[in-house]
Amino acid sequence: MQNLLNRNLHQFNVIPFSSNGRELWKAYVKLNIKSAAPDFLLGVFTNEQQATNACFHNSPPVWADDSNSTCKLCSKTFGLVSRAHHCRNCGCVCCSECSPTFWPSKMVPATYHLSEKKVRICRACHTLMEQFRGSLLRGTNEDFDRAIACISTNNINLMSPYSIYSDCCYPVHCAAIGGNVNIFKYLVEEQGCALSFVRNGGVEPYRTKSAETCLSLAAGRGNITICRYLVVERGVSIKEVRSLRDLQALVDKLIRSTPSASTPPMGHAVIQEDEEEGEEEAVVEACWVEHFDEASGRPYYYNESTGATSWVPPPPGWEESGHDPTLAALAPPLDPHNRPSMDNEDDDDQCAVCMDKGVEGCFTPCGHMVCCVDCGEALDSCPICREACFFIKTFRN
């Protein structure tokens, strides 16, 4: 970004020590306060990587020299009317017009300011924050590249909530909402963004203002890949999803996205490539094949994938949609001793689907009376006219 001052962090130290036979690590950073101690202890960590990540996320920027007479962003000369200010996020010196935004102090690490409730931020840092947050929420592949570019400026606070917005999400929460697992894994694995913290001897996940965690946010939006990553690879408990509706929706989507090995689909698309023109054409291979029964003088239908047979043809348009009409569940295999006869006087009283029970109701609104209660309640369209109907049981004298 034009005129953006890439943040130059103070030096920090990571020092190992032993306690009760355990190797621990102390993380120290320097502050911008002249009266403060040379080294400020951030905390004690169980491994060097955790201590280094803590220093990187909390070490404050080096403030630019106060003697600069011009604004870093607009090059305006400072004077009695135009005062100089330090951006609390990057440390640059800018005028009031180029730093009109105040963030809640929680949006920057506590080591960046002097216990202020609000901190002044330059226009360049505020714009960069909005671009980064928007990339996380959208979650496209292009946004992945934009997010990495924003992080490379070193001006993004990855462990601070966006408390200027009502949801108070952390960057990892925004990435969970966006649904791009590559962005999410990059924040967690490459940038060391924590998903939880220690409180009162226990581990608590980072939550939004509405008590949502990364897992519950991903589950509520059906982001199966991120949910699987959190549960399988990061050991997050599925109990974090408190909403039963979100959990049911996630399980439903997971089941539907998993191919079944025991039940072949009714039709599948085979991609054939035209060698001359280099174009691809999708051809749908139907599994239901029409045959003719000489004994009854009428056609029947055989499913080459499942071996099921039916007197009733599949619903029109199922080849294009790939929708399973579930005829195999409604119609038993053909029986040579139970073929429907074209000359049978009782055909009108026999169920046209199972060919076993009698006609026990009608479809509405079309009015066709063609099947028994069991078959009728299992259908959502009339087997005669194919209109969307529901079945009503009738009583006949």
N, C-alpha and C positions, 0 to 999 in steps of 0.2 A: 504494500500500500504506500502511496506517495506520502513523503514526509513522516512516515512512521519510524519512531526510534526503537530499534530492536533492543529489548531489555537486556542489560548487562548486569548479571547477578553478582552480589558480594561473594567472596570466597567462603567456603564452608569446609568443615572438618568432620571426618568420621573416624572415631577412635575405638579400637577393640579393648575389652577388659574381661576379666574372669570374675565370676561370682558363684560361690558354692559349686565349683566344678563346671559351671556352664559358661560358654563364651558368648558375651553380649557386646553390643555396639552402642556408643554414645554419638549423637548427632548434634553438632554445634554450627550455628550461623552467626554472622555479624549483622548488627542493626544500623539503621541510619541515625540513631539517637547518639549524640556526642557524649552524653553523660552515662550511657549504658555500658555494661561490661563488654570487654573486647569480644568475648564469645558467649553467645546465648544458647543454653542447652534446650534443644527441642524435645528430647526424650531418649529413652533407652529401647533398643530394638533387638530382636532375636537373631537377625542376620544382617550382613553388610548391605545387601541390596535394599532392604526396607529402610535402613538408615540413610542411604544415599538418595532414595526417592523422596524421603521426608525433607531432606536438605534442599533438594532441587525444587520441590513444590513450595517451600516456605522461605527460602533465602530471598531477602528483599533486593530490589534493583538499586544500582548505584545512581544517586541523583546527579543530574547534570550540574555544572558549575553555576552558582548564582550570578557570577559576573557576566554571564551572557546577556547582551544588550538587546537581542532580537528574539522574537517568538520562533520556536522550532517549526511550527506549522505554517504560519502566514508571513513570517519574516518582518512583522511589525515591530517598530522600536519601542521599548518600554520607557515609561515616563511617569509623571504624577497621575495622569488619568488612566493610562494602560499599565496595570501592575503585572508583575511576573508571578507565576504559580508553578509549583511542581505537580506533575501528574503522579498520583500515588500508585499507578499501575506500571508505568514504564520509566518514570523518573525524569522525563524531559521538562524543559522550561517552556511555558506557553502563556499566552495572554488570556484574559477572561473570556473573550469571544471564542477562542479555540478550545476552551475547557468549560463549557456551560453545564456539563452533566455531573451529577453527584450520585455515586453508587452507595447503597447500604454497605457499611464497613465489612459485612460478612462476605461480600463478593470478592474481596482480596484477603490473603492471609493476614492474621493478626500481627505478624512481624513487619507488615508493610506500612503501618500507620501508628500514630500516637494515641491509641485508645479513642479515636474519633468515631462518632456514630455514623457520619457520612463522609465520604472521601471524594475529592475532586478528581475527575478523569478527563483526559484530553479527548477531543473528538475522534482522533485516529484510533485510539484503543477501544472506544465505545463502538465504533463502526466495525472494527475487527471482531469484537465479541459477538455482535449481532450476526455477522456473516458466519462465524463458526457455529453458533447455536442453531442457526437456520440450516446449515449443512447437516448437522447431526439429526435434526428433526425430519428432514426430507429423506435422507438415507439412500440416495441414488449413488451409482458408481462414480459419477462426476463429482458428487458432494464428498465422496471419500477423498478424492484428490484435493478438493478445496479445503477440507478439514486438516489434512496433513500440511498443506501450505500455510494455513493459519497457525498451526502448532510450531512450524519451523521458525516463525518470527520470534518465538520465545516470550510472547506477550499474552499468552492464554493461561488462565488460572484453571487447571484441570481438577483441583480438589476443593473448589469453592462453589457454593450454590448460587444460582441465578436468582437471588432474592429480590431483584428489581422487578421480577415478574411474579404473578400471584401463585404459581405452582411451586416456586422455590426448588426447581429441579437442579441436580448436579449434572455435569456433562454426561456421565454414564447413564443417567436416567433419560436424557434426551436421545442418546444413541439407542437405548432400548425401545423408545417410542418409534424412532425412525426405522428400526428393523433391519439395518444393514449389519450383519454379523461381522464383516471385515472391519468396519469402523469400531464396533464394540470391542472386538478382540485386540485391536490396535491400542485402544485406550487402556485396557486392562493389562495386556501382556507387554507391550512396548513402552508405554508411558507410565506404568505402575499405578494406575488409578485404582484405589481401593474400593471394594464393594461393601465392606463392613468395618467396624471399629470396636475397640474394647471399652466396655462400660461396666463398672461394678463387678469386675471379674468375669463377665460374660461377653459374648460377641453379639453386637447389634448391627443389622444392615442399615446402610444409609437410606433414608426415606425422604419423600417429598413432603410438602406441607399437608397433603391429604393422606399421609402415611403409606404411600405406595413405594414398593421396592422395584429394583430392576426386573426381577422375575414377574411380579404382579403386573407391571406395565407391559411387558412383552406378552404375557399370557392374555391380557385384556384385549390386545390387538392381534392375536393369533400369530405372533412371530415364533413359529415352532423352532426354527434354527437357533435363535438366541436362547430360548427356554431350554433346549437340549444342551447347549453349551454350558449354561449356568448350572444345571442339575448334574450333568455327567462329568464335565471337566473341572468345574469350580466347586462342586460339592454343596451347592445351595439347596436348602430344603424346599420341597414343593409346598410345604405348609405356609410359605410366605404368600401364596395366592389365597387370600381370605375370601374372595368373592366366589361363591358357588357357581354363579352364572358364567364368570370368566373361566373357571376350571372346566366346566362342562363344555363350553365352546371350544376350548383348547383340545380337550380329549376328542371331541367330535371331528375337528379339523385334522388331528393327528391320525385318526382311524381312516378317514376318507383319503388322506394323502398316501397311505401305506398300501401298496398293491397286494392283493390276495393271491396266494399261490394255489389255493384249492378251488377257487371259483373264477374261471376265465371270464373275461368281459364278453358282452353280447356281440361286439364288433370292434375291430381294431384297425387303426390307420397304418398303412404301409407306404413309405415314401419311396417313389420311383423317380429316378433322375433321367431326364432326356439328354442323351449324350451329345446330340447334334446342337441343340439350342442351349444346353446347360441349365435348363429350368427344372425345378422340382415340382412334382404333382402328387398330391395326396389322394390315394385310392383307398376307399373303405371296403374291406372284405367282410361280407355278411356271413354270420355264422348260421342263420336260419335258412334252410333250403326247402323249397316247395317240392312235394312229391304227389303222385296220384295213386289213390287206392282203388283198384279195379273192382273189388267186391262191393264197396259202397257207392262207387261212382262219384266220389268227391275228393278234393285235394286235402293233404295234411302237411304238416311242417315238422322238419327234423333239424335239431340243433347239432351241428358237427362238433362243437366244442364240448358240450355237456352230455350229448346223447339223448336229450329230452325230446319228446314228440308232443304235438298238440294239433287238435282239429282247428283251433282258432288262429288266424294269421297274426303276426306281430303288429303292433300299432304303426300306422303310417308315419314315416319320418324318423323311425328309430335308427336307421342306418347313418343318417347325418349327425344325430345327436349323441349316438352311442348309449342311449338310455336302455336299461335292462327292463323289458316288460314283465319279467318274472313269470313267463308262461310255464316254465318248467315246474314251478311250485304249484301252479293251478291245475295243470293238465297231467294226468297219469300217462304212462307209456301206452301206445296203441295195443289193443288186445284183439286178435283176429276173431275171437268169439263175441266181441262186444263192439263191433264196428257200427256206426250209425247207418241205418238203412234209409235210402231215399224214398222207399215205399212204406215206411213204418207210419202207421196212423197215429202213434203216440209221440211222434217227434216234437210236436208242439208243446208237450208237457215234460220234455226232458231237458235238463240243463245243457246249454250249448257249450259250456266250458269243460266241465268234468265228465259229461255224458253218463252220469251215474244217478244223481238225485233228480228230483222233479223241479219244475219251475216254482219258486216260492216267493217271488217279489218282482219289482219293476225298478227300472232306472228312471230318475227324474232329473231334468225336465223332459227328456225325449219320450218316455213312456214305454220303452221296449221291455217286454217280460220274457227273459231268455235264460235265466240262470237261477241257481239255488242261493240260499242265504250265505253259505260259506264262501262261494266264489264271488258273489256280488259284493260282499263287504271287503273283499281283498282287492277289488278293482276300483280305480278312480275315473274310469271312462267306460262308456257303453261299448261292448264288444261288437255291436252291429253297426252303429253310426259313428263310433269313435268320439262322440262329444263328451266333454267333461261333465260327469254326472255323479250322483251319489245314490246308493241303493236303499230301497225301502221295502221291508217285508210286507207282503200282502196275505190275506186269508181268502181262500177260494172255496166255494161250496162244492 
